[in-house]
């Protein structure tokens, strides 16, 4: 059971990290709204795409900026 709890904690941290990045990016560049009034994608997906792009491109400067979201200061 201990392994499941650790895995769940890791998933929650990753979700929160991507969501917070999505919120911050949405303040800089708004997610497009479709004709029916809903956003094109969620804040989580926005942050997750940005995080994946930074990791895949080895953009260390932006990755360090994204890591600031994980600190409590």
Secondary structure, DSSP 4 states (H G I P E B T S, - for coil): -HHHHHHHHHHHHHHHHHHHHHHHHHHHSPPPB-TTS-BSS-HHHHHHHHHHHHHHTT-HHHHHHHHGGGS--
